[in-house]
Amino acid sequence: MSAVVDRRRYARLSTAEVGQRDAFAYWREMICATFVRLAAEPVQSGRFSGSIEHVPVGDVELSTVVAGGQHVCRTPGLISADTEAYLLASIQVEGRGRVEQDGRIAELAEGEMAFYDSTRPYTLHFDDPFHQLVVQVPKHELWLRDTRGLTGRTLGTGTPGAVVSAFFRSLSETVATSPDGGTGLVPHAIGLLSAAATYASGSAPPREAAEAVTRQRVLDVLRRNLFDPQLDADAVAKACNVSRRTLYRILDDEGVATRLRRMRIERAQELLAADRDRPIGSVAAACGFETESGFYRAFRAATGQTPAEYRHRCGTAGQ
């Protein structure tokens, strides 16, 4: 059995599809079909298992990799056989990993990320089982052309890498369940990736890239605190270390209140559909509405339905 991936479509591959004797050979085919041509060896003898969930979002490819320990190489010979040029970023979800390229080594722990370029040799190493999200983008889509200064560098807490990692993990989960859910986010995704790449290179990011990171930071603050009915523009600006004027420009003049109300309604829809027995007053409180009556008015204005009607329709659609 050979591994085949249409990289423009969702795909899920697993070594469970073959016998244990052929598992790692099939794994090599899987990673070559999903990413670029690679050589790989397991770090231990015995049983090996691995899976890849591949989710394309426009020109951005997101691949969730869960596998046993291994050593992976991109060699000059393999590079010469490929025509496409990609920038890749490994985002560590569980376990530890190592990315080596251009004379640098990036050690990755949970939540950290590192870049590598498919046009030059690199190695990836995992001593133990791991879980990563790999983001792959054609180099011509990025604002930064010279990648030699940004590869093999760890981006973690306190850097744009943390914001970018969280965004892509959320995007991957969203698109895996709703394939069309992330299409409109492709420019934002590429902007965020470009911003993290310029930060890794030590260059000053273009204004568009810097604002993409700030915008995502603002959205993260809103999402994490939408349950707080006292959340306002001043609190968000302070948390993101930006001015109110910058905040409103970042949100395209939509304003904090409008964006927050929309996010609260979207969260309420999720809760109403997920738990049909949860009291509506509890849903309202969890989404930052001070009163149940205020929640009803806002929900109906946004959706044309009451919360109870929405919940009933979700239950009927699922039958």
C-alpha positions as protocol buffer text, in pm:
chain_id: "A"
residue {
  index: 1
  type: MET
  ca { x: 0 y: 0 z: 0 }
}
residue {
  index: 2
  type: SER
  ca { x: 133 y: 344 z: -91 }
}
residue {
  index: 3
  type: ALA
  ca { x: 46 y: 673 z: 79 }
}
residue {
  index: 4
  type: VAL
  ca { x: -131 y: 921 z: -150 }
}
residue {
  index: 5
  type: VAL
  ca { x: -237 y: 1271 z: -49 }
}
residue {
  index: 6
  type: ASP
  ca { x: -427 y: 1529 z: -254 }
}
residue {
  index: 7
  type: ARG
  ca { x: -280 y: 1831 z: -79 }
}
residue {
  index: 8
  type: ARG
  ca { x: -575 y: 2047 z: -182 }
}
residue {
  index: 9
  type: ARG
  ca { x: -814 y: 1829 z: 20 }
}
residue {
  index: 10
  type: TYR
  ca { x: -857 y: 1703 z: 375 }
}
residue {
  index: 11
  type: ALA
  ca { x: -679 y: 1373 z: 436 }
}
residue {
  index: 12
  type: ARG
  ca { x: -607 y: 1144 z: 728 }
}
residue {
  index: 13
  type: LEU
  ca { x: -333 y: 881 z: 709 }
}
residue {
  index: 14
  type: SER
  ca { x: -224 y: 630 z: 971 }
}
residue {
  index: 15
  type: THR
  ca { x: 22 y: 345 z: 1003 }
}
residue {
  index: 16
  type: ALA
  ca { x: -272 y: 145 z: 1139 }
}
residue {
  index: 17
  type: GLU
  ca { x: -364 y: 93 z: 773 }
}
residue {
  index: 18
  type: VAL
  ca { x: -72 y: -151 z: 732 }
}
residue {
  index: 19
  type: GLY
  ca { x: 83 y: -432 z: 930 }
}
residue {
  index: 20
  type: GLN
  ca { x: 339 y: -352 z: 1199 }
}
residue {
  index: 21
  type: ARG
  ca { x: 620 y: -495 z: 988 }
}
residue {
  index: 22
  type: ASP
  ca { x: 556 y: -229 z: 721 }
}
residue {
  index: 23
  type: ALA
  ca { x: 461 y: 54 z: 958 }
}
residue {
  index: 24
  type: PHE
  ca { x: 772 y: 269 z: 937 }
}
residue {
  index: 25
  type: ALA
  ca { x: 819 y: 220 z: 563 }
}
residue {
  index: 26
  type: TYR
  ca { x: 461 y: 340 z: 519 }
}
residue {
  index: 27
  type: TRP
  ca { x: 532 y: 629 z: 755 }
}
residue {
  index: 28
  type: ARG
  ca { x: 816 y: 746 z: 527 }
}
residue {
  index: 29
  type: GLU
  ca { x: 572 y: 749 z: 237 }
}
residue {
  index: 30
  type: MET
  ca { x: 319 y: 939 z: 447 }
}
residue {
  index: 31
  type: ILE
  ca { x: 554 y: 1224 z: 539 }
}
residue {
  index: 32
  type: CYS
  ca { x: 689 y: 1252 z: 183 }
}
residue {
  index: 33
  type: ALA
  ca { x: 336 y: 1269 z: 40 }
}
residue {
  index: 34
  type: THR
  ca { x: 223 y: 1526 z: 296 }
}
residue {
  index: 35
  type: PHE
  ca { x: 529 y: 1753 z: 315 }
}
residue {
  index: 36
  type: VAL
  ca { x: 839 y: 1724 z: 96 }
}
residue {
  index: 37
  type: ARG
  ca { x: 1075 y: 1435 z: 15 }
}
residue {
  index: 38
  type: LEU
  ca { x: 1234 y: 1319 z: 339 }
}
residue {
  index: 39
  type: ALA
  ca { x: 1447 y: 1039 z: 479 }
}
residue {
  index: 40
  type: ALA
  ca { x: 1352 y: 904 z: 821 }
}
residue {
  index: 41
  type: GLU
  ca { x: 1455 y: 639 z: 1073 }
}
residue {
  index: 42
  type: PRO
  ca { x: 1298 y: 534 z: 1404 }
}
residue {
  index: 43
  type: VAL
  ca { x: 1502 y: 603 z: 1717 }
}
residue {
  index: 44
  type: GLN
  ca { x: 1406 y: 270 z: 1875 }
}
residue {
  index: 45
  type: SER
  ca { x: 1342 y: -77 z: 1744 }
}
residue {
  index: 46
  type: GLY
  ca { x: 1006 y: -241 z: 1792 }
}
residue {
  index: 47
  type: ARG
  ca { x: 653 y: -117 z: 1736 }
}
residue {
  index: 48
  type: PHE
  ca { x: 597 y: 215 z: 1565 }
}
residue {
  index: 49
  type: SER
  ca { x: 278 y: 410 z: 1507 }
}
residue {
  index: 50
  type: GLY
  ca { x: 200 y: 745 z: 1355 }
}
residue {
  index: 51
  type: SER
  ca { x: -85 y: 946 z: 1207 }
}
residue {
  index: 52
  type: ILE
  ca { x: -119 y: 1265 z: 1004 }
}
residue {
  index: 53
  type: GLU
  ca { x: -432 y: 1476 z: 968 }
}
residue {
  index: 54
  type: HIS
  ca { x: -385 y: 1711 z: 673 }
}
residue {
  index: 55
  type: VAL
  ca { x: -606 y: 2022 z: 645 }
}
residue {
  index: 56
  type: PRO
  ca { x: -557 y: 2267 z: 356 }
}
residue {
  index: 57
  type: VAL
  ca { x: -674 y: 2627 z: 403 }
}
residue {
  index: 58
  type: GLY
  ca { x: -615 y: 2801 z: 73 }
}
residue {
  index: 59
  type: ASP
  ca { x: -238 y: 2809 z: 18 }
}
residue {
  index: 60
  type: VAL
  ca { x: -174 y: 2724 z: 382 }
}
residue {
  index: 61
  type: GLU
  ca { x: -140 y: 2356 z: 471 }
}
residue {
  index: 62
  type: LEU
  ca { x: -191 y: 2243 z: 831 }
}
residue {
  index: 63
  type: SER
  ca { x: -84 y: 1892 z: 930 }
}
residue {
  index: 64
  type: THR
  ca { x: -132 y: 1744 z: 1276 }
}
residue {
  index: 65
  type: VAL
  ca { x: 136 y: 1483 z: 1334 }
}
residue {
  index: 66
  type: VAL
  ca { x: 123 y: 1229 z: 1617 }
}
residue {
  index: 67
  type: ALA
  ca { x: 398 y: 968 z: 1608 }
}
residue {
  index: 68
  type: GLY
  ca { x: 672 y: 777 z: 1781 }
}
residue {
  index: 69
  type: GLY
  ca { x: 1034 y: 891 z: 1816 }
}
residue {
  index: 70
  type: GLN
  ca { x: 1227 y: 935 z: 1492 }
}
residue {
  index: 71
  type: HIS
  ca { x: 1504 y: 1118 z: 1309 }
}
residue {
  index: 72
  type: VAL
  ca { x: 1406 y: 1296 z: 986 }
}
residue {
  index: 73
  type: CYS
  ca { x: 1642 y: 1444 z: 725 }
}
residue {
  index: 74
  type: ARG
  ca { x: 1602 y: 1666 z: 422 }
}
residue {
  index: 75
  type: THR
  ca { x: 1916 y: 1601 z: 214 }
}
residue {
  index: 76
  type: PRO
  ca { x: 2063 y: 1780 z: -90 }
}
residue {
  index: 77
  type: GLY
  ca { x: 1970 y: 1484 z: -309 }
}
residue {
  index: 78
  type: LEU
  ca { x: 1608 y: 1496 z: -199 }
}
residue {
  index: 79
  type: ILE
  ca { x: 1598 y: 1873 z: -243 }
}
residue {
  index: 80
  type: SER
  ca { x: 1719 y: 1845 z: -603 }
}
residue {
  index: 81
  type: ALA
  ca { x: 1426 y: 1615 z: -685 }
}
residue {
  index: 82
  type: ASP
  ca { x: 1167 y: 1876 z: -578 }
}
residue {
  index: 83
  type: THR
  ca { x: 1058 y: 2190 z: -760 }
}
residue {
  index: 84
  type: GLU
  ca { x: 842 y: 2361 z: -497 }
}
residue {
  index: 85
  type: ALA
  ca { x: 985 y: 2591 z: -228 }
}
residue {
  index: 86
  type: TYR
  ca { x: 815 y: 2599 z: 112 }
}
residue {
  index: 87
  type: LEU
  ca { x: 861 y: 2759 z: 449 }
}
residue {
  index: 88
  type: LEU
  ca { x: 750 y: 2523 z: 725 }
}
residue {
  index: 89
  type: ALA
  ca { x: 688 y: 2581 z: 1094 }
}
residue {
  index: 90
  type: SER
  ca { x: 669 y: 2308 z: 1355 }
}
residue {
  index: 91
  type: ILE
  ca { x: 447 y: 2394 z: 1650 }
}
residue {
  index: 92
  type: GLN
  ca { x: 500 y: 2161 z: 1945 }
}
residue {
  index: 93
  type: VAL
  ca { x: 172 y: 2045 z: 2100 }
}
residue {
  index: 94
  type: GLU
  ca { x: 300 y: 1761 z: 2321 }
}
residue {
  index: 95
  type: GLY
  ca { x: 640 y: 1608 z: 2386 }
}
residue {
  index: 96
  type: ARG
  ca { x: 965 y: 1764 z: 2275 }
}
residue {
  index: 97
  type: GLY
  ca { x: 1132 y: 1812 z: 1939 }
}
residue {
  index: 98
  type: ARG
  ca { x: 1440 y: 1957 z: 1776 }
}
residue {
  index: 99
  type: VAL
  ca { x: 1478 y: 2148 z: 1449 }
}
residue {
  index: 100
  type: GLU
  ca { x: 1825 y: 2193 z: 1297 }
}
residue {
  index: 101
  type: GLN
  ca { x: 1901 y: 2412 z: 996 }
}
residue {
  index: 102
  type: ASP
  ca { x: 2158 y: 2669 z: 884 }
}
residue {
  index: 103
  type: GLY
  ca { x: 2391 y: 2585 z: 1172 }
}
residue {
  index: 104
  type: ARG
  ca { x: 2131 y: 2647 z: 1444 }
}
residue {
  index: 105
  type: ILE
  ca { x: 1932 y: 2416 z: 1670 }
}
residue {
  index: 106
  type: ALA
  ca { x: 1584 y: 2497 z: 1801 }
}
residue {
  index: 107
  type: GLU
  ca { x: 1471 y: 2292 z: 2099 }
}
residue {
  index: 108
  type: LEU
  ca { x: 1093 y: 2282 z: 2116 }
}
residue {
  index: 109
  type: ALA
  ca { x: 868 y: 2232 z: 2418 }
}
residue {
  index: 110
  type: GLU
  ca { x: 490 y: 2260 z: 2429 }
}
residue {
  index: 111
  type: GLY
  ca { x: 360 y: 2580 z: 2269 }
}
residue {
  index: 112
  type: GLU
  ca { x: 691 y: 2669 z: 2102 }
}
residue {
  index: 113
  type: MET
  ca { x: 760 y: 2683 z: 1730 }
}
residue {
  index: 114
  type: ALA
  ca { x: 1049 y: 2695 z: 1483 }
}
residue {
  index: 115
  type: PHE
  ca { x: 1084 y: 2756 z: 1110 }
}
residue {
  index: 116
  type: TYR
  ca { x: 1269 y: 2558 z: 844 }
}
residue {
  index: 117
  type: ASP
  ca { x: 1307 y: 2599 z: 468 }
}
residue {
  index: 118
  type: SER
  ca { x: 1251 y: 2313 z: 223 }
}
residue {
  index: 119
  type: THR
  ca { x: 1517 y: 2444 z: -19 }
}
residue {
  index: 120
  type: ARG
  ca { x: 1808 y: 2372 z: 219 }
}
residue {
  index: 121
  type: PRO
  ca { x: 1906 y: 2064 z: 423 }
}
residue {
  index: 122
  type: TYR
  ca { x: 1748 y: 2028 z: 767 }
}
residue {
  index: 123
  type: THR
  ca { x: 1689 y: 1763 z: 1031 }
}
residue {
  index: 124
  type: LEU
  ca { x: 1406 y: 1704 z: 1275 }
}
residue {
  index: 125
  type: HIS
  ca { x: 1462 y: 1485 z: 1579 }
}
residue {
  index: 126
  type: PHE
  ca { x: 1227 y: 1337 z: 1838 }
}
residue {
  index: 127
  type: ASP
  ca { x: 1360 y: 1111 z: 2114 }
}
residue {
  index: 128
  type: ASP
  ca { x: 1011 y: 1010 z: 2228 }
}
residue {
  index: 129
  type: PRO
  ca { x: 650 y: 1010 z: 2103 }
}
residue {
  index: 130
  type: PHE
  ca { x: 534 y: 1359 z: 2010 }
}
residue {
  index: 131
  type: HIS
  ca { x: 244 y: 1567 z: 1880 }
}
residue {
  index: 132
  type: GLN
  ca { x: 308 y: 1860 z: 1645 }
}
residue {
  index: 133
  type: LEU
  ca { x: 116 y: 2090 z: 1417 }
}
residue {
  index: 134
  type: VAL
  ca { x: 316 y: 2161 z: 1100 }
}
residue {
  index: 135
  type: VAL
  ca { x: 230 y: 2473 z: 899 }
}
residue {
  index: 136
  type: GLN
  ca { x: 349 y: 2475 z: 539 }
}
residue {
  index: 137
  type: VAL
  ca { x: 327 y: 2774 z: 302 }
}
residue {
  index: 138
  type: PRO
  ca { x: 478 y: 2838 z: -44 }
}
residue {
  index: 139
  type: LYS
  ca { x: 764 y: 3081 z: 2 }
}
residue {
  index: 140
  type: HIS
  ca { x: 633 y: 3312 z: -269 }
}
residue {
  index: 141
  type: GLU
  ca { x: 327 y: 3385 z: -52 }
}
residue {
  index: 142
  type: LEU
  ca { x: 538 y: 3535 z: 228 }
}
residue {
  index: 143
  type: TRP
  ca { x: 657 y: 3892 z: 266 }
}
residue {
  index: 144
  type: LEU
  ca { x: 1006 y: 3776 z: 370 }
}
residue {
  index: 145
  type: ARG
  ca { x: 1210 y: 3617 z: 93 }
}
residue {
  index: 146
  type: ASP
  ca { x: 1550 y: 3548 z: 259 }
}
residue {
  index: 147
  type: THR
  ca { x: 1498 y: 3282 z: 525 }
}
residue {
  index: 148
  type: ARG
  ca { x: 1858 y: 3206 z: 621 }
}
residue {
  index: 149
  type: GLY
  ca { x: 1843 y: 3419 z: 935 }
}
residue {
  index: 150
  type: LEU
  ca { x: 1515 y: 3286 z: 1076 }
}
residue {
  index: 151
  type: THR
  ca { x: 1542 y: 2906 z: 1063 }
}
residue {
  index: 152
  type: GLY
  ca { x: 1635 y: 2686 z: 1358 }
}
residue {
  index: 153
  type: ARG
  ca { x: 1532 y: 2946 z: 1617 }
}
residue {
  index: 154
  type: THR
  ca { x: 1291 y: 2874 z: 1902 }
}
residue {
  index: 155
  type: LEU
  ca { x: 992 y: 3109 z: 1929 }
}
residue {
  index: 156
  type: GLY
  ca { x: 804 y: 3072 z: 2256 }
}
residue {
  index: 157
  type: THR
  ca { x: 654 y: 3267 z: 2544 }
}
residue {
  index: 158
  type: GLY
  ca { x: 694 y: 3643 z: 2511 }
}
residue {
  index: 159
  type: THR
  ca { x: 743 y: 3634 z: 2132 }
}
residue {
  index: 160
  type: PRO
  ca { x: 498 y: 3653 z: 1839 }
}
residue {
  index: 161
  type: GLY
  ca { x: 551 y: 3277 z: 1814 }
}
residue {
  index: 162
  type: ALA
  ca { x: 320 y: 3219 z: 2111 }
}
residue {
  index: 163
  type: VAL
  ca { x: 37 y: 3419 z: 1951 }
}
residue {
  index: 164
  type: VAL
  ca { x: 93 y: 3256 z: 1612 }
}
residue {
  index: 165
  type: SER
  ca { x: 107 y: 2904 z: 1759 }
}
residue {
  index: 166
  type: ALA
  ca { x: -222 y: 2951 z: 1942 }
}
residue {
  index: 167
  type: PHE
  ca { x: -389 y: 3090 z: 1628 }
}
residue {
  index: 168
  type: PHE
  ca { x: -284 y: 2803 z: 1403 }
}
residue {
  index: 169
  type: ARG
  ca { x: -380 y: 2540 z: 1659 }
}
residue {
  index: 170
  type: SER
  ca { x: -726 y: 2696 z: 1681 }
}
residue {
  index: 171
  type: LEU
  ca { x: -751 y: 2730 z: 1301 }
}
residue {
  index: 172
  type: SER
  ca { x: -658 y: 2364 z: 1251 }
}
residue {
  index: 173
  type: GLU
  ca { x: -926 y: 2248 z: 1492 }
}
residue {
  index: 174
  type: THR
  ca { x: -1187 y: 2475 z: 1334 }
}
residue {
  index: 175
  type: VAL
  ca { x: -1119 y: 2373 z: 975 }
}
residue {
  index: 176
  type: ALA
  ca { x: -1101 y: 2001 z: 1058 }
}
residue {
  index: 177
  type: THR
  ca { x: -1468 y: 2016 z: 1165 }
}
residue {
  index: 178
  type: SER
  ca { x: -1582 y: 2291 z: 927 }
}
residue {
  index: 179
  type: PRO
  ca { x: -1377 y: 2282 z: 603 }
}
residue {
  index: 180
  type: ASP
  ca { x: -1495 y: 2623 z: 482 }
}
residue {
  index: 181
  type: GLY
  ca { x: -1459 y: 2788 z: 823 }
}
residue {
  index: 182
  type: GLY
  ca { x: -1108 y: 2922 z: 774 }
}
residue {
  index: 183
  type: THR
  ca { x: -1103 y: 3028 z: 408 }
}
residue {
  index: 184
  type: GLY
  ca { x: -1149 y: 3397 z: 489 }
}
residue {
  index: 185
  type: LEU
  ca { x: -863 y: 3383 z: 739 }
}
residue {
  index: 186
  type: VAL
  ca { x: -593 y: 3290 z: 485 }
}
residue {
  index: 187
  type: PRO
  ca { x: -454 y: 3647 z: 445 }
}
residue {
  index: 188
  type: HIS
  ca { x: -451 y: 3688 z: 824 }
}
residue {
  index: 189
  type: ALA
  ca { x: -281 y: 3349 z: 865 }
}
residue {
  index: 190
  type: ILE
  ca { x: -8 y: 3436 z: 615 }
}
residue {
  index: 191
  type: GLY
  ca { x: 34 y: 3776 z: 778 }
}
residue {
  index: 192
  type: LEU
  ca { x: 82 y: 3617 z: 1119 }
}
residue {
  index: 193
  type: LEU
  ca { x: 330 y: 3364 z: 984 }
}
residue {
  index: 194
  type: SER
  ca { x: 524 y: 3640 z: 808 }
}
residue {
  index: 195
  type: ALA
  ca { x: 532 y: 3842 z: 1130 }
}
residue {
  index: 196
  type: ALA
  ca { x: 672 y: 3551 z: 1329 }
}
residue {
  index: 197
  type: ALA
  ca { x: 926 y: 3484 z: 1056 }
}
residue {
  index: 198
  type: THR
  ca { x: 1052 y: 3843 z: 1049 }
}
residue {
  index: 199
  type: TYR
  ca { x: 1077 y: 3840 z: 1429 }
}
residue {
  index: 200
  type: ALA
  ca { x: 1283 y: 3519 z: 1414 }
}
residue {
  index: 201
  type: SER
  ca { x: 1517 y: 3680 z: 1161 }
}
residue {
  index: 202
  type: GLY
  ca { x: 1571 y: 3982 z: 1385 }
}
residue {
  index: 203
  type: SER
  ca { x: 1423 y: 4216 z: 1125 }
}
residue {
  index: 204
  type: ALA
  ca { x: 1159 y: 4477 z: 1185 }
}
residue {
  index: 205
  type: PRO
  ca { x: 830 y: 4337 z: 1053 }
}
residue {
  index: 206
  type: PRO
  ca { x: 633 y: 4531 z: 792 }
}
residue {
  index: 207
  type: ARG
  ca { x: 345 y: 4731 z: 936 }
}
residue {
  index: 208
  type: GLU
  ca { x: 94 y: 4478 z: 800 }
}
residue {
  index: 209
  type: ALA
  ca { x: 272 y: 4191 z: 975 }
}
residue {
  index: 210
  type: ALA
  ca { x: 304 y: 4375 z: 1306 }
}
residue {
  index: 211
  type: GLU
  ca { x: -63 y: 4468 z: 1298 }
}
residue {
  index: 212
  type: ALA
  ca { x: -160 y: 4108 z: 1219 }
}
residue {
  index: 213
  type: VAL
  ca { x: 7 y: 3997 z: 1542 }
}
residue {
  index: 214
  type: THR
  ca { x: -151 y: 4281 z: 1742 }
}
residue {
  index: 215
  type: ARG
  ca { x: -493 y: 4201 z: 1598 }
}
residue {
  index: 216
  type: GLN
  ca { x: -459 y: 3837 z: 1697 }
}
residue {
  index: 217
  type: ARG
  ca { x: -347 y: 3937 z: 2046 }
}
residue {
  index: 218
  type: VAL
  ca { x: -656 y: 4157 z: 2078 }
}
residue {
  index: 219
  type: LEU
  ca { x: -885 y: 3875 z: 1962 }
}
residue {
  index: 220
  type: ASP
  ca { x: -719 y: 3636 z: 2207 }
}
residue {
  index: 221
  type: VAL
  ca { x: -784 y: 3878 z: 2496 }
}
residue {
  index: 222
  type: LEU
  ca { x: -1147 y: 3917 z: 2391 }
}
residue {
  index: 223
  type: ARG
  ca { x: -1194 y: 3541 z: 2357 }
}
residue {
  index: 224
  type: ARG
  ca { x: -1033 y: 3459 z: 2692 }
}
residue {
  index: 225
  type: ASN
  ca { x: -1235 y: 3724 z: 2878 }
}
residue {
  index: 226
  type: LEU
  ca { x: -1570 y: 3732 z: 2701 }
}
residue {
  index: 227
  type: PHE
  ca { x: -1736 y: 3592 z: 3016 }
}
residue {
  index: 228
  type: ASP
  ca { x: -1650 y: 3920 z: 3198 }
}
residue {
  index: 229
  type: PRO
  ca { x: -1940 y: 4167 z: 3163 }
}
residue {
  index: 230
  type: GLN
  ca { x: -1706 y: 4451 z: 3268 }
}
residue {
  index: 231
  type: LEU
  ca { x: -1465 y: 4398 z: 2979 }
}
residue {
  index: 232
  type: ASP
  ca { x: -1433 y: 4720 z: 2777 }
}
residue {
  index: 233
  type: ALA
  ca { x: -1203 y: 4896 z: 2531 }
}
residue {
  index: 234
  type: ASP
  ca { x: -979 y: 5041 z: 2803 }
}
residue {
  index: 235
  type: ALA
  ca { x: -921 y: 4699 z: 2961 }
}
residue {
  index: 236
  type: VAL
  ca { x: -843 y: 4540 z: 2626 }
}
residue {
  index: 237
  type: ALA
  ca { x: -607 y: 4820 z: 2521 }
}
residue {
  index: 238
  type: LYS
  ca { x: -421 y: 4794 z: 2852 }
}
residue {
  index: 239
  type: ALA
  ca { x: -392 y: 4414 z: 2827 }
}
residue {
  index: 240
  type: CYS
  ca { x: -249 y: 4443 z: 2476 }
}
residue {
  index: 241
  type: ASN
  ca { x: -33 y: 4747 z: 2551 }
}
residue {
  index: 242
  type: VAL
  ca { x: -185 y: 4954 z: 2270 }
}
residue {
  index: 243
  type: SER
  ca { x: -376 y: 5282 z: 2254 }
}
residue {
  index: 244
  type: ARG
  ca { x: -753 y: 5298 z: 2208 }
}
residue {
  index: 245
  type: ARG
  ca { x: -692 y: 5453 z: 1866 }
}
residue {
  index: 246
  type: THR
  ca { x: -473 y: 5160 z: 1762 }
}
residue {
  index: 247
  type: LEU
  ca { x: -726 y: 4918 z: 1904 }
}
residue {
  index: 248
  type: TYR
  ca { x: -1007 y: 5056 z: 1690 }
}
residue {
  index: 249
  type: ARG
  ca { x: -788 y: 5065 z: 1379 }
}
residue {
  index: 250
  type: ILE
  ca { x: -690 y: 4702 z: 1438 }
}
residue {
  index: 251
  type: LEU
  ca { x: -1059 y: 4607 z: 1457 }
}
residue {
  index: 252
  type: ASP
  ca { x: -1134 y: 4793 z: 1132 }
}
residue {
  index: 253
  type: ASP
  ca { x: -1344 y: 5054 z: 1316 }
}
residue {
  index: 254
  type: GLU
  ca { x: -1589 y: 4782 z: 1423 }
}
residue {
  index: 255
  type: GLY
  ca { x: -1519 y: 4865 z: 1784 }
}
residue {
  index: 256
  type: VAL
  ca { x: -1464 y: 4650 z: 2087 }
}
residue {
  index: 257
  type: ALA
  ca { x: -1828 y: 4638 z: 2195 }
}
residue {
  index: 258
  type: THR
  ca { x: -1954 y: 4522 z: 1855 }
}
residue {
  index: 259
  type: ARG
  ca { x: -1681 y: 4263 z: 1810 }
}
residue {
  index: 260
  type: LEU
  ca { x: -1723 y: 4137 z: 2166 }
}
residue {
  index: 261
  type: ARG
  ca { x: -2100 y: 4107 z: 2128 }
}
residue {
  index: 262
  type: ARG
  ca { x: -2052 y: 3901 z: 1811 }
}
residue {
  index: 263
  type: MET
  ca { x: -1801 y: 3672 z: 1980 }
}
residue {
  index: 264
  type: ARG
  ca { x: -2033 y: 3628 z: 2278 }
}
residue {
  index: 265
  type: ILE
  ca { x: -2324 y: 3530 z: 2053 }
}
residue {
  index: 266
  type: GLU
  ca { x: -2103 y: 3283 z: 1864 }
}
residue {
  index: 267
  type: ARG
  ca { x: -1993 y: 3130 z: 2194 }
}
residue {
  index: 268
  type: ALA
  ca { x: -2353 y: 3113 z: 2312 }
}
residue {
  index: 269
  type: GLN
  ca { x: -2449 y: 2928 z: 1994 }
}
residue {
  index: 270
  type: GLU
  ca { x: -2176 y: 2673 z: 2063 }
}
residue {
  index: 271
  type: LEU
  ca { x: -2293 y: 2619 z: 2422 }
}
residue {
  index: 272
  type: LEU
  ca { x: -2662 y: 2596 z: 2328 }
}
residue {
  index: 273
  type: ALA
  ca { x: -2589 y: 2334 z: 2063 }
}
residue {
  index: 274
  type: ALA
  ca { x: -2344 y: 2134 z: 2276 }
}
residue {
  index: 275
  type: ASP
  ca { x: -2551 y: 2104 z: 2596 }
}
residue {
  index: 276
  type: ARG
  ca { x: -2929 y: 2106 z: 2547 }
}
residue {
  index: 277
  type: ASP
  ca { x: -2993 y: 2070 z: 2920 }
}
residue {
  index: 278
  type: ARG
  ca { x: -2790 y: 2368 z: 3031 }
}
residue {
  index: 279
  type: PRO
  ca { x: -3014 y: 2649 z: 3159 }
}
residue {
  index: 280
  type: ILE
  ca { x: -3022 y: 2948 z: 2927 }
}
residue {
  index: 281
  type: GLY
  ca { x: -2940 y: 3178 z: 3217 }
}
residue {
  index: 282
  type: SER
  ca { x: -2620 y: 2979 z: 3272 }
}
residue {
  index: 283
  type: VAL
  ca { x: -2529 y: 3016 z: 2904 }
}
residue {
  index: 284
  type: ALA
  ca { x: -2590 y: 3391 z: 2927 }
}
residue {
  index: 285
  type: ALA
  ca { x: -2363 y: 3427 z: 3231 }
}
residue {
  index: 286
  type: ALA
  ca { x: -2089 y: 3214 z: 3072 }
}
residue {
  index: 287
  type: CYS
  ca { x: -2090 y: 3448 z: 2772 }
}
residue {
  index: 288
  type: GLY
  ca { x: -2064 y: 3772 z: 2969 }
}
residue {
  index: 289
  type: PHE
  ca { x: -2426 y: 3888 z: 2968 }
}
residue {
  index: 290
  type: GLU
  ca { x: -2526 y: 4050 z: 3296 }
}
residue {
  index: 291
  type: THR
  ca { x: -2895 y: 3959 z: 3262 }
}
residue {
  index: 292
  type: GLU
  ca { x: -3088 y: 3684 z: 3091 }
}
residue {
  index: 293
  type: SER
  ca { x: -3324 y: 3940 z: 2933 }
}
residue {
  index: 294
  type: GLY
  ca { x: -3027 y: 4127 z: 2784 }
}
residue {
  index: 295
  type: PHE
  ca { x: -2897 y: 3801 z: 2643 }
}
residue {
  index: 296
  type: TYR
  ca { x: -3235 y: 3725 z: 2482 }
}
residue {
  index: 297
  type: ARG
  ca { x: -3248 y: 4066 z: 2314 }
}
residue {
  index: 298
  type: ALA
  ca { x: -2889 y: 4047 z: 2185 }
}
residue {
  index: 299
  type: PHE
  ca { x: -2926 y: 3688 z: 2064 }
}
residue {
  index: 300
  type: ARG
  ca { x: -3249 y: 3756 z: 1879 }
}
residue {
  index: 301
  type: ALA
  ca { x: -3112 y: 4073 z: 1721 }
}
residue {
  index: 302
  type: ALA
  ca { x: -2807 y: 3881 z: 1595 }
}
residue {
  index: 303
  type: THR
  ca { x: -2971 y: 3555 z: 1482 }
}
residue {
  index: 304
  type: GLY
  ca { x: -3340 y: 3628 z: 1433 }
}
residue {
  index: 305
  type: GLN
  ca { x: -3421 y: 3355 z: 1685 }
}
residue {
  index: 306
  type: THR
  ca { x: -3454 y: 3322 z: 2059 }
}
residue {
  index: 307
  type: PRO
  ca { x: -3195 y: 3104 z: 2232 }
}
residue {
  index: 308
  type: ALA
  ca { x: -3460 y: 2834 z: 2287 }
}
residue {
  index: 309
  type: GLU
  ca { x: -3560 y: 2838 z: 1918 }
}
residue {
  index: 310
  type: TYR
  ca { x: -3195 y: 2814 z: 1813 }
}
residue {
  index: 311
  type: ARG
  ca { x: -3135 y: 2520 z: 2047 }
}
residue {
  index: 312
  type: HIS
  ca { x: -3446 y: 2341 z: 1920 }
}
residue {
  index: 313
  type: ARG
  ca { x: -3340 y: 2382 z: 1557 }
}
residue {
  index: 314
  type: CYS
  ca { x: -2992 y: 2251 z: 1635 }
}
residue {
  index: 315
  type: GLY
  ca { x: -3148 y: 1944 z: 1799 }
}
residue {
  index: 316
  type: THR
  ca { x: -3382 y: 1888 z: 1505 }
}
residue {
  index: 317
  type: ALA
  ca { x: -3098 y: 1922 z: 1251 }
}
residue {
  index: 318
  type: GLY
  ca { x: -2896 y: 1659 z: 1436 }
}
residue {
  index: 319
  type: GLN
  ca { x: -3170 y: 1397 z: 1418 }
}
